[in-house]
Amino acid sequence: MTISFDGKVAIVTGAGGGLGRSHAMDLARRGAKVVVNDLGGSVDGTAGSSDAAQAVVDEIKAAGGEAIANGASVTDDAGVAGLVKQTMDEWGRIDILVNNAGILRDKSFAKMEIADFEVVMDVHVMGSVKPTKAVWAIMKQQQYGRIVVTTSSSGLYGNFGQTNYGAAKLAVVGFMNTLKLEGQKDNIHVNALAPVAASRMTENLMPPEALALLKPEYVTPGVICLVQDDAPTGKILAAGAGVFSLAEIQESEGAFVGRDDDLSAEKVWENWDKISDFSNAKPFFMGGEQSGKIFGLATK
């Protein structure tokens, strides 16, 4: 089996280097027409031009692919509208959106300014929401869409000095969790990627021997699987160094402790071992399943 994107149009944000460039290159190699979006800013989100995006477009064209460059900020309403208009004017459809753009403003929470928190939330969360919103109606009308948001182990599990980044990266998982439900009837699949890769955002955090294992090209095959015709929906795919795994949010079976006069904090604490027993834990596909479990235990 060969995964092909002939006839498909893909937008990749933050694709001027690193992971985004790798995603864009492989999508193009497999036949997709690719919009390479990149503000061209520094790691902390300042400055910018679309030179980085154009350089990747030139690479794609040199390899025989089709691509155009876009330098809009994913947080700018007019810029995102222009990105979508440019794509539709050029190719008339949008099949794939890979939300990859991001910045870092790492500091311990005690030393972090609120402005550092807000800008990271804006780029990662609203910078995924705005492009997704801009393509959603198009994908609904086409009855086809494949969307990826980029999460992180910092959001799933935490990482010192990254309260802003971690909060943003778990937020996009919550965003995905509802989009996967709303997109089902229109054949729009939405998934999350949790990459471990060497990039401008990680090059100062790891030794050279680790960076050599963490090429972006070792992550991109996972993205290709998440945006193909047979892609799953609502999955969190962790990827790095050629290793791929699925992460999921699980909930313990729990215990009915009591109601009215029989319920107290003391009784909850007495049952803590049963409450925290994950031996029968399972993930839920939607929030209503959790409610169903609770009502089931409460009415036994």
C-alpha beads as a LAMMPS data file, in Angstrom:
LAMMPS data file: protein, C-alpha beads

300 atoms
299 bonds

1 atom types
1 bond types

-500.0 500.0 xlo xhi
-500.0 500.0 ylo yhi
-500.0 500.0 zlo zhi

Masses

1 110.0

Atoms # bond

1 1 1 0.000 0.000 0.000
2 1 1 1.200 3.517 -0.858
3 1 1 -0.333 6.576 0.774
4 1 1 -0.939 9.192 -1.907
5 1 1 -2.346 12.698 -1.838
6 1 1 -2.824 13.203 -5.566
7 1 1 -5.480 15.871 -6.117
8 1 1 -5.407 16.954 -2.452
9 1 1 -4.522 20.440 -1.177
10 1 1 -2.748 20.861 2.162
11 1 1 -1.957 23.872 4.357
12 1 1 0.914 23.479 6.819
13 1 1 1.469 26.311 9.298
14 1 1 4.897 27.095 10.679
15 1 1 6.380 25.205 7.734
16 1 1 9.454 27.341 7.100
17 1 1 11.681 24.895 8.989
18 1 1 11.825 21.958 11.364
19 1 1 8.736 19.782 11.676
20 1 1 6.536 21.926 9.467
21 1 1 9.026 21.881 6.617
22 1 1 9.340 18.101 6.916
23 1 1 5.537 17.668 6.852
24 1 1 5.186 19.967 3.839
25 1 1 7.966 18.257 1.902
26 1 1 6.545 14.757 2.400
27 1 1 2.975 15.813 1.590
28 1 1 4.250 17.370 -1.641
29 1 1 6.358 14.322 -2.456
30 1 1 3.210 12.227 -2.144
31 1 1 1.298 14.404 -4.600
32 1 1 -0.366 17.086 -2.467
33 1 1 -0.406 20.714 -3.523
34 1 1 1.005 22.455 -0.457
35 1 1 0.623 25.916 1.022
36 1 1 3.749 26.585 3.066
37 1 1 2.766 29.076 5.760
38 1 1 5.412 30.664 7.949
39 1 1 5.669 34.073 9.553
40 1 1 9.434 33.701 9.563
41 1 1 9.702 34.879 13.156
42 1 1 12.204 33.900 15.814
43 1 1 11.542 31.136 18.321
44 1 1 9.933 33.623 20.737
45 1 1 7.571 34.851 18.016
46 1 1 9.169 38.222 17.289
47 1 1 10.063 39.685 13.891
48 1 1 9.263 37.795 10.680
49 1 1 9.101 37.568 6.918
50 1 1 7.950 34.893 4.482
51 1 1 11.475 34.191 3.193
52 1 1 11.527 30.933 5.158
53 1 1 8.260 29.810 3.548
54 1 1 9.478 30.701 0.067
55 1 1 12.685 28.708 0.595
56 1 1 10.644 25.565 1.329
57 1 1 8.424 26.232 -1.687
58 1 1 11.553 26.442 -3.828
59 1 1 12.703 23.078 -2.434
60 1 1 9.349 21.479 -3.196
61 1 1 9.296 22.833 -6.728
62 1 1 12.880 21.734 -7.347
63 1 1 11.770 18.206 -6.404
64 1 1 8.899 18.363 -8.893
65 1 1 6.094 19.273 -6.518
66 1 1 3.548 22.079 -6.385
67 1 1 3.575 24.679 -3.600
68 1 1 2.943 28.308 -2.784
69 1 1 4.232 30.432 0.103
70 1 1 2.247 32.406 2.651
71 1 1 3.668 34.671 5.352
72 1 1 0.583 35.331 7.479
73 1 1 0.528 35.073 11.256
74 1 1 -1.828 32.325 12.415
75 1 1 -3.095 34.664 15.143
76 1 1 -4.116 37.433 12.734
77 1 1 -7.716 37.242 11.536
78 1 1 -7.091 39.066 8.282
79 1 1 -3.918 37.083 7.664
80 1 1 -5.669 33.743 8.177
81 1 1 -8.535 34.824 5.920
82 1 1 -5.941 35.759 3.306
83 1 1 -4.215 32.399 3.695
84 1 1 -7.449 30.546 2.972
85 1 1 -8.431 32.876 0.123
86 1 1 -4.994 32.479 -1.477
87 1 1 -5.349 28.693 -1.295
88 1 1 -8.875 28.637 -2.710
89 1 1 -7.983 31.093 -5.484
90 1 1 -5.012 28.933 -6.441
91 1 1 -6.487 25.427 -6.159
92 1 1 -10.189 25.652 -5.292
93 1 1 -10.222 23.290 -2.310
94 1 1 -8.576 22.545 1.053
95 1 1 -8.339 18.925 2.149
96 1 1 -5.670 18.964 4.838
97 1 1 -4.675 21.415 7.568
98 1 1 -1.651 20.749 9.752
99 1 1 -1.556 23.224 12.646
100 1 1 2.149 23.246 13.443
101 1 1 3.107 26.885 14.128
102 1 1 4.372 27.617 17.629
103 1 1 6.686 29.631 19.849
104 1 1 8.349 29.249 23.236
105 1 1 8.680 31.654 26.162
106 1 1 10.131 29.296 28.780
107 1 1 10.506 30.459 32.391
108 1 1 9.557 29.079 35.764
109 1 1 6.069 30.196 36.738
110 1 1 7.454 32.390 39.525
111 1 1 9.490 34.378 36.995
112 1 1 7.060 34.333 34.088
113 1 1 5.286 37.517 33.056
114 1 1 1.590 37.268 32.228
115 1 1 2.436 38.627 28.768
116 1 1 4.653 35.564 28.185
117 1 1 1.708 33.341 29.092
118 1 1 -0.765 35.187 26.915
119 1 1 1.338 35.240 23.755
120 1 1 2.107 31.499 23.933
121 1 1 -1.566 30.698 24.501
122 1 1 -2.474 32.967 21.584
123 1 1 -0.065 31.396 19.100
124 1 1 -0.660 27.753 20.029
125 1 1 -4.367 27.809 20.873
126 1 1 -5.870 30.624 18.791
127 1 1 -3.230 29.942 16.137
128 1 1 -4.837 26.505 15.776
129 1 1 -8.422 27.669 16.253
130 1 1 -8.354 30.442 13.643
131 1 1 -7.000 28.435 10.679
132 1 1 -9.267 25.519 11.618
133 1 1 -12.315 27.787 11.783
134 1 1 -11.355 29.317 8.430
135 1 1 -11.253 25.928 6.654
136 1 1 -14.111 24.214 8.530
137 1 1 -16.992 25.367 6.304
138 1 1 -14.984 24.484 3.186
139 1 1 -14.319 20.980 4.481
140 1 1 -17.969 20.539 5.464
141 1 1 -19.089 21.503 1.982
142 1 1 -16.539 19.135 0.435
143 1 1 -17.616 16.399 2.871
144 1 1 -13.908 15.803 3.421
145 1 1 -11.243 17.163 5.729
146 1 1 -8.220 16.035 7.677
147 1 1 -6.906 18.275 10.464
148 1 1 -3.957 17.854 12.815
149 1 1 -3.236 19.925 15.916
150 1 1 0.168 19.766 17.540
151 1 1 0.244 18.940 21.235
152 1 1 3.227 18.036 23.432
153 1 1 4.322 15.890 26.343
154 1 1 4.572 19.214 28.205
155 1 1 0.800 19.490 27.960
156 1 1 0.022 15.824 28.491
157 1 1 2.405 15.299 31.418
158 1 1 4.105 18.594 32.345
159 1 1 7.593 20.027 31.951
160 1 1 9.457 22.403 34.265
161 1 1 9.458 25.992 33.017
162 1 1 6.605 25.502 30.559
163 1 1 3.350 26.347 32.330
164 1 1 2.334 28.542 29.384
165 1 1 3.337 26.038 26.702
166 1 1 1.895 23.091 28.645
167 1 1 -1.437 24.828 29.185
168 1 1 -1.645 25.690 25.490
169 1 1 -0.684 22.229 24.335
170 1 1 -3.312 20.495 26.453
171 1 1 -5.877 23.079 25.339
172 1 1 -5.541 21.974 21.716
173 1 1 -6.305 18.393 22.803
174 1 1 -9.568 19.639 24.315
175 1 1 -10.223 21.503 21.065
176 1 1 -9.634 18.301 19.086
177 1 1 -11.842 16.234 21.382
178 1 1 -14.954 18.198 20.449
179 1 1 -14.034 18.778 16.796
180 1 1 -13.758 15.012 16.292
181 1 1 -17.432 14.739 17.314
182 1 1 -18.666 17.698 15.303
183 1 1 -16.746 16.633 12.208
184 1 1 -17.877 13.007 12.077
185 1 1 -21.005 13.489 9.967
186 1 1 -19.037 15.536 7.408
187 1 1 -16.069 13.159 7.079
188 1 1 -13.745 15.592 8.849
189 1 1 -11.197 13.734 10.959
190 1 1 -9.209 15.589 13.611
191 1 1 -6.154 14.215 15.415
192 1 1 -3.286 15.436 17.571
193 1 1 0.439 14.928 17.170
194 1 1 2.788 14.931 20.178
195 1 1 6.223 15.174 18.533
196 1 1 9.688 14.735 20.000
197 1 1 11.984 16.307 17.439
198 1 1 15.017 18.495 17.041
199 1 1 13.994 21.971 15.962
200 1 1 14.794 25.589 16.687
201 1 1 12.623 25.216 19.773
202 1 1 14.588 22.248 21.143
203 1 1 18.137 22.641 19.810
204 1 1 19.363 24.353 22.989
205 1 1 17.688 21.841 25.302
206 1 1 19.344 18.585 24.211
207 1 1 22.867 17.230 23.591
208 1 1 24.010 16.723 19.968
209 1 1 23.772 12.920 20.135
210 1 1 20.114 13.165 21.182
211 1 1 19.360 15.719 18.500
212 1 1 20.760 13.337 15.872
213 1 1 18.080 10.791 16.805
214 1 1 15.318 13.360 16.743
215 1 1 15.167 14.416 13.124
216 1 1 11.808 15.916 12.098
217 1 1 11.744 13.350 9.279
218 1 1 11.398 10.670 11.955
219 1 1 8.081 12.252 13.062
220 1 1 6.444 13.164 9.756
221 1 1 5.361 9.615 8.759
222 1 1 2.961 9.769 11.694
223 1 1 1.407 12.976 10.372
224 1 1 0.992 11.366 6.952
225 1 1 -1.010 8.566 8.613
226 1 1 -3.193 11.095 10.478
227 1 1 -4.194 12.992 7.305
228 1 1 -4.687 10.118 4.839
229 1 1 -8.104 8.968 3.624
230 1 1 -8.175 6.103 6.154
231 1 1 -7.034 8.268 9.075
232 1 1 -8.514 7.671 12.523
233 1 1 -10.134 10.535 14.407
234 1 1 -9.645 11.805 17.943
235 1 1 -6.262 10.158 18.451
236 1 1 -3.139 11.560 20.132
237 1 1 -0.094 10.185 18.331
238 1 1 3.276 10.506 20.052
239 1 1 6.205 10.352 17.653
240 1 1 9.969 10.693 17.786
241 1 1 13.190 8.948 16.700
242 1 1 11.124 6.491 14.630
243 1 1 9.030 5.447 17.638
244 1 1 5.239 5.885 17.535
245 1 1 2.682 5.385 20.306
246 1 1 -0.821 6.504 21.242
247 1 1 -1.591 8.563 24.327
248 1 1 -5.058 8.782 25.816
249 1 1 -6.909 10.252 28.758
250 1 1 -8.279 7.488 30.960
251 1 1 -10.570 7.410 33.947
252 1 1 -10.638 4.904 36.758
253 1 1 -13.799 2.879 37.330
254 1 1 -14.299 4.757 40.590
255 1 1 -16.595 3.950 43.493
256 1 1 -19.997 4.963 44.799
257 1 1 -19.303 6.466 48.216
258 1 1 -22.710 7.685 49.364
259 1 1 -25.244 10.505 49.185
260 1 1 -26.958 12.911 51.541
261 1 1 -25.952 12.188 55.143
262 1 1 -23.887 9.167 54.069
263 1 1 -21.487 11.312 52.003
264 1 1 -18.532 13.183 53.492
265 1 1 -14.973 14.075 52.609
266 1 1 -13.865 11.494 55.162
267 1 1 -15.763 8.738 53.354
268 1 1 -14.248 9.797 50.021
269 1 1 -10.793 9.588 51.589
270 1 1 -11.551 6.182 53.124
271 1 1 -12.355 4.932 49.601
272 1 1 -9.353 6.602 47.976
273 1 1 -7.635 3.318 47.106
274 1 1 -10.725 2.136 45.203
275 1 1 -11.205 5.561 43.568
276 1 1 -7.595 5.575 42.355
277 1 1 -7.557 1.964 41.124
278 1 1 -6.839 2.074 37.380
279 1 1 -7.009 -1.686 36.803
280 1 1 -10.356 -1.294 35.004
281 1 1 -9.682 2.165 33.583
282 1 1 -10.870 3.066 30.114
283 1 1 -10.900 6.102 27.829
284 1 1 -14.097 7.790 26.718
285 1 1 -14.824 9.075 23.212
286 1 1 -17.193 11.775 24.458
287 1 1 -18.154 13.422 27.735
288 1 1 -21.561 11.792 27.902
289 1 1 -19.923 8.404 28.399
290 1 1 -18.450 9.623 31.683
291 1 1 -21.890 10.802 32.798
292 1 1 -23.306 7.400 31.876
293 1 1 -20.694 5.634 33.985
294 1 1 -21.384 7.870 36.977
295 1 1 -25.154 7.358 36.777
296 1 1 -24.578 3.632 36.418
297 1 1 -22.485 3.411 39.586
298 1 1 -24.773 5.778 41.478
299 1 1 -27.926 3.750 40.750
300 1 1 -26.561 0.220 41.250

Bonds

1 1 1 2
2 1 2 3
3 1 3 4
4 1 4 5
5 1 5 6
6 1 6 7
7 1 7 8
8 1 8 9
9 1 9 10
10 1 10 11
11 1 11 12
12 1 12 13
13 1 13 14
14 1 14 15
15 1 15 16
16 1 16 17
17 1 17 18
18 1 18 19
19 1 19 20
20 1 20 21
21 1 21 22
22 1 22 23
23 1 23 24
24 1 24 25
25 1 25 26
26 1 26 27
27 1 27 28
28 1 28 29
29 1 29 30
30 1 30 31
31 1 31 32
32 1 32 33
33 1 33 34
34 1 34 35
35 1 35 36
36 1 36 37
37 1 37 38
38 1 38 39
39 1 39 40
40 1 40 41
41 1 41 42
42 1 42 43
43 1 43 44
44 1 44 45
45 1 45 46
46 1 46 47
47 1 47 48
48 1 48 49
49 1 49 50
50 1 50 51
51 1 51 52
52 1 52 53
53 1 53 54
54 1 54 55
55 1 55 56
56 1 56 57
57 1 57 58
58 1 58 59
59 1 59 60
60 1 60 61
61 1 61 62
62 1 62 63
63 1 63 64
64 1 64 65
65 1 65 66
66 1 66 67
67 1 67 68
68 1 68 69
69 1 69 70
70 1 70 71
71 1 71 72
72 1 72 73
73 1 73 74
74 1 74 75
75 1 75 76
76 1 76 77
77 1 77 78
78 1 78 79
79 1 79 80
80 1 80 81
81 1 81 82
82 1 82 83
83 1 83 84
84 1 84 85
85 1 85 86
86 1 86 87
87 1 87 88
88 1 88 89
89 1 89 90
90 1 90 91
91 1 91 92
92 1 92 93
93 1 93 94
94 1 94 95
95 1 95 96
96 1 96 97
97 1 97 98
98 1 98 99
99 1 99 100
100 1 100 101
101 1 101 102
102 1 102 103
103 1 103 104
104 1 104 105
105 1 105 106
106 1 106 107
107 1 107 108
108 1 108 109
109 1 109 110
110 1 110 111
111 1 111 112
112 1 112 113
113 1 113 114
114 1 114 115
115 1 115 116
116 1 116 117
117 1 117 118
118 1 118 119
119 1 119 120
120 1 120 121
121 1 121 122
122 1 122 123
123 1 123 124
124 1 124 125
125 1 125 126
126 1 126 127
127 1 127 128
128 1 128 129
129 1 129 130
130 1 130 131
131 1 131 132
132 1 132 133
133 1 133 134
134 1 134 135
135 1 135 136
136 1 136 137
137 1 137 138
138 1 138 139
139 1 139 140
140 1 140 141
141 1 141 142
142 1 142 143
143 1 143 144
144 1 144 145
145 1 145 146
146 1 146 147
147 1 147 148
148 1 148 149
149 1 149 150
150 1 150 151
151 1 151 152
152 1 152 153
153 1 153 154
154 1 154 155
155 1 155 156
156 1 156 157
157 1 157 158
158 1 158 159
159 1 159 160
160 1 160 161
161 1 161 162
162 1 162 163
163 1 163 164
164 1 164 165
165 1 165 166
166 1 166 167
167 1 167 168
168 1 168 169
169 1 169 170
170 1 170 171
171 1 171 172
172 1 172 173
173 1 173 174
174 1 174 175
175 1 175 176
176 1 176 177
177 1 177 178
178 1 178 179
179 1 179 180
180 1 180 181
181 1 181 182
182 1 182 183
183 1 183 184
184 1 184 185
185 1 185 186
186 1 186 187
187 1 187 188
188 1 188 189
189 1 189 190
190 1 190 191
191 1 191 192
192 1 192 193
193 1 193 194
194 1 194 195
195 1 195 196
196 1 196 197
197 1 197 198
198 1 198 199
199 1 199 200
200 1 200 201
201 1 201 202
202 1 202 203
203 1 203 204
204 1 204 205
205 1 205 206
206 1 206 207
207 1 207 208
208 1 208 209
209 1 209 210
210 1 210 211
211 1 211 212
212 1 212 213
213 1 213 214
214 1 214 215
215 1 215 216
216 1 216 217
217 1 217 218
218 1 218 219
219 1 219 220
220 1 220 221
221 1 221 222
222 1 222 223
223 1 223 224
224 1 224 225
225 1 225 226
226 1 226 227
227 1 227 228
228 1 228 229
229 1 229 230
230 1 230 231
231 1 231 232
232 1 232 233
233 1 233 234
234 1 234 235
235 1 235 236
236 1 236 237
237 1 237 238
238 1 238 239
239 1 239 240
240 1 240 241
241 1 241 242
242 1 242 243
243 1 243 244
244 1 244 245
245 1 245 246
246 1 246 247
247 1 247 248
248 1 248 249
249 1 249 250
250 1 250 251
251 1 251 252
252 1 252 253
253 1 253 254
254 1 254 255
255 1 255 256
256 1 256 257
257 1 257 258
258 1 258 259
259 1 259 260
260 1 260 261
261 1 261 262
262 1 262 263
263 1 263 264
264 1 264 265
265 1 265 266
266 1 266 267
267 1 267 268
268 1 268 269
269 1 269 270
270 1 270 271
271 1 271 272
272 1 272 273
273 1 273 274
274 1 274 275
275 1 275 276
276 1 276 277
277 1 277 278
278 1 278 279
279 1 279 280
280 1 280 281
281 1 281 282
282 1 282 283
283 1 283 284
284 1 284 285
285 1 285 286
286 1 286 287
287 1 287 288
288 1 288 289
289 1 289 290
290 1 290 291
291 1 291 292
292 1 292 293
293 1 293 294
294 1 294 295
295 1 295 296
296 1 296 297
297 1 297 298
298 1 298 299
299 1 299 300
